[in-house]
Amino acid sequence: MDRHYRENEAGAEEIEQLVERIKLGDKQAFTSLIRIFEKPMYIYCYHMLKSREEAEDALQEIFIRVYQQIHKYRPNMTFSAWLYKIAYHYSLNQLRSKKRWFRFIDRYKYDQPETPMEQIDSQTTLKELLDLLTTEERHILVLRALHRYDFNEIGEMLNMKPATVRKKYERLRKKLQAKEAKEGGTVNASVTKSI
C-alpha cells in the first residue's frame, strides 16, 4: 500500500491534528498515528533491511524515535516524509553497524498466497538487477517506485534538490535497462518498465 493511499485514507489534516495532540502528551493519538503508518513503514524497513525480524525491530525503534522527537517536526514537509527520513537514517545506521551488504527485494503484497513460477523468475531477475544499485539508489527507488513519493518529497528526505533526485533516478533506471539489454533481453520486460 503506497504512502499516498495511506495519507489520503487518514487525511493530511487529521495526521497534523494527531501530531499536535501527541505534542501535548496524548498517547492515544500516538497509537492512532502508529496504526496509520505501521504497515507502509514495515514494508519500507523490510525492503531496506531484508529481514522480517530486523524490520519488526526497526519499526519499534523508529516509532520510539518519532515519539521522542515529535517536538522537532514542523509542517513545512509532510509528516510521512519526516517519518521516512527517520526510517532512512535508522536503516542506514543499522546497515553500517553490521558492515554487511544487503540486497533490495522486489515488491510484494501481504495478501498474496503463493507466487506463481513466472513471477519467481521475474523476482530473481529483479533482485539481480537491483544488486547493481548503491544504497542511495535503492532508497530512491523504494520511495519513488514503491511508495510513490514525488521528487520534491524525496529531496526533502535526502537533503537534496529535487532535480538532483530526478537525475539520480533516471541514471538508476538507465543502469538497470542497460543491464537488461546486456543480458540479451532475457529479463522479463515488465521488470524494468515498472521502475
Wavefront OBJ file of the C-alpha trace (Angstrom):
o trace
v 0.000 0.000 0.000
v 1.616 3.220 -1.038
v 2.061 6.365 1.002
v -0.429 8.467 -0.938
v -3.212 5.968 -0.281
v -2.483 5.882 3.448
v -2.358 9.646 3.826
v -5.478 10.142 1.742
v -7.218 7.446 3.781
v -6.362 9.183 7.042
v -6.282 12.712 5.669
v -3.302 15.018 5.922
v -5.265 17.360 8.167
v -6.162 14.514 10.526
v -2.498 13.487 10.696
v -1.444 17.034 11.553
v -4.101 17.121 14.297
v -2.808 13.832 15.690
v 0.734 15.224 15.713
v -0.405 18.300 17.628
v -2.222 16.116 20.163
v 0.889 13.943 20.553
v 2.973 17.050 21.208
v 0.538 17.824 24.039
v 1.081 14.352 25.536
v -1.906 12.440 24.097
v -0.753 8.798 23.950
v -3.974 7.631 22.281
v -3.211 9.983 19.377
v 0.202 8.343 19.030
v -1.455 4.913 18.896
v -3.691 6.188 16.088
v -0.680 7.542 14.215
v 1.082 4.186 14.504
v -1.966 2.428 13.063
v -1.888 4.712 10.030
v 1.814 4.239 9.245
v 2.648 0.816 10.683
v 2.146 -1.282 7.542
v 3.827 1.018 4.967
v 6.701 1.658 7.395
v 7.158 -2.086 7.946
v 7.232 -2.667 4.177
v 9.811 0.089 3.788
v 12.019 -1.311 6.588
v 11.720 -4.809 5.170
v 12.864 -3.591 1.753
v 15.806 -1.760 3.277
v 16.906 -4.417 5.804
v 15.712 -7.585 4.027
v 14.743 -9.344 7.218
v 11.358 -9.679 8.877
v 12.879 -9.681 12.342
v 15.050 -6.644 11.628
v 12.099 -4.833 10.066
v 9.969 -5.512 13.150
v 12.750 -4.270 15.444
v 13.319 -1.246 13.224
v 9.613 -0.429 13.289
v 9.619 -0.295 17.087
v 12.803 1.770 17.233
v 11.590 4.206 14.588
v 8.294 4.842 16.362
v 10.143 5.318 19.657
v 12.341 7.917 17.962
v 9.296 9.572 16.418
v 7.686 9.860 19.836
v 10.883 11.244 21.367
v 11.483 13.707 18.527
v 7.903 14.703 17.653
v 8.534 18.203 19.011
v 11.102 18.668 16.191
v 8.538 18.024 13.457
v 7.439 21.116 11.526
v 4.648 21.038 8.937
v 6.919 22.509 6.236
v 7.164 18.886 4.996
v 4.538 16.180 5.190
v 4.592 14.087 8.330
v 5.130 10.926 6.286
v 8.189 12.472 4.585
v 9.573 13.305 8.033
v 8.827 9.766 9.213
v 10.529 8.159 6.206
v 13.556 10.387 6.743
v 13.898 8.992 10.277
v 13.423 5.461 8.924
v 16.042 6.017 6.227
v 18.685 7.206 8.668
v 17.866 4.422 11.127
v 18.152 1.807 8.359
v 21.452 3.193 7.126
v 22.851 3.126 10.649
v 21.743 -0.484 11.057
v 23.373 -1.487 7.803
v 26.593 0.347 8.596
v 26.849 -1.089 12.099
v 26.610 -4.635 10.799
v 29.050 -3.918 7.972
v 27.182 -6.099 5.593
v 25.969 -5.665 2.080
v 22.247 -6.030 1.714
v 20.053 -6.785 -1.191
v 16.877 -4.999 -2.005
v 13.867 -7.226 -2.527
v 11.162 -6.630 -5.039
v 7.570 -5.641 -4.445
v 5.177 -7.989 -2.801
v 1.757 -7.932 -1.206
v 0.850 -9.373 2.158
v -2.332 -10.971 0.950
v -0.889 -12.965 -1.977
v -0.925 -16.672 -1.095
v 1.860 -18.080 -3.266
v 3.916 -16.633 -6.070
v 3.499 -18.250 -9.491
v 6.648 -19.705 -11.107
v 6.794 -16.942 -13.737
v 6.729 -14.300 -11.018
v 9.505 -16.087 -9.083
v 11.767 -15.902 -12.157
v 10.919 -12.231 -12.507
v 11.665 -11.607 -8.810
v 15.028 -13.368 -9.032
v 15.943 -11.296 -12.057
v 14.842 -8.101 -10.326
v 16.975 -8.934 -7.283
v 19.988 -9.457 -9.529
v 19.371 -6.149 -11.276
v 18.952 -4.276 -8.008
v 22.261 -5.621 -6.721
v 23.826 -3.166 -9.169
v 22.430 -0.195 -7.248
v 24.020 1.742 -4.411
v 22.259 2.149 -1.065
v 21.189 5.656 -2.039
v 19.844 4.488 -5.414
v 17.866 1.699 -3.738
v 16.434 4.169 -1.253
v 15.346 6.486 -4.074
v 13.855 3.549 -5.948
v 11.870 2.306 -2.935
v 10.465 5.759 -2.206
v 9.678 6.561 -5.837
v 8.536 3.263 -7.347
v 7.013 1.554 -4.330
v 5.793 4.336 -2.050
v 5.099 6.832 -4.864
v 6.814 9.863 -3.345
v 7.466 12.720 -5.736
v 10.962 14.093 -6.313
v 10.352 17.119 -4.066
v 9.478 14.896 -1.105
v 12.399 12.540 -1.708
v 14.661 15.580 -1.947
v 13.438 16.759 1.465
v 14.189 13.358 2.974
v 17.679 13.141 1.490
v 18.540 16.836 1.810
v 18.972 17.101 -1.969
v 17.491 19.287 -4.643
v 14.532 17.642 -6.411
v 16.377 17.988 -9.743
v 19.312 16.015 -8.310
v 16.974 13.265 -7.120
v 15.314 13.156 -10.558
v 18.713 12.824 -12.287
v 19.799 10.058 -9.907
v 16.505 8.252 -10.524
v 16.914 8.498 -14.287
v 20.515 7.231 -14.020
v 19.492 4.222 -11.951
v 16.745 3.398 -14.444
v 19.259 3.598 -17.310
v 21.689 1.433 -15.340
v 19.029 -1.250 -14.911
v 17.882 -1.001 -18.534
v 21.489 -1.269 -19.779
v 21.992 -4.418 -17.706
v 18.765 -5.829 -19.100
v 19.879 -5.075 -22.656
v 23.310 -6.596 -21.995
v 21.648 -9.801 -20.813
v 20.162 -10.063 -24.297
v 16.602 -9.370 -23.282
v 16.385 -12.432 -21.038
v 14.841 -10.257 -18.363
v 11.090 -10.042 -18.234
v 10.327 -6.657 -19.827
v 7.846 -5.820 -17.087
v 10.680 -5.718 -14.541
v 12.348 -2.526 -15.759
v 9.208 -0.995 -17.225
v 7.623 -0.992 -13.772
v 10.525 1.051 -12.403
l 1 2 3 4 5 6 7 8 9 10 11 12 13 14 15 16 17 18 19 20 21 22 23 24 25 26 27 28 29 30 31 32 33 34 35 36 37 38 39 40 41 42 43 44 45 46 47 48 49 50 51 52 53 54 55 56 57 58 59 60 61 62 63 64 65 66 67 68 69 70 71 72 73 74 75 76 77 78 79 80 81 82 83 84 85 86 87 88 89 90 91 92 93 94 95 96 97 98 99 100 101 102 103 104 105 106 107 108 109 110 111 112 113 114 115 116 117 118 119 120 121 122 123 124 125 126 127 128 129 130 131 132 133 134 135 136 137 138 139 140 141 142 143 144 145 146 147 148 149 150 151 152 153 154 155 156 157 158 159 160 161 162 163 164 165 166 167 168 169 170 171 172 173 174 175 176 177 178 179 180 181 182 183 184 185 186 187 188 189 190 191 192 193 194 195
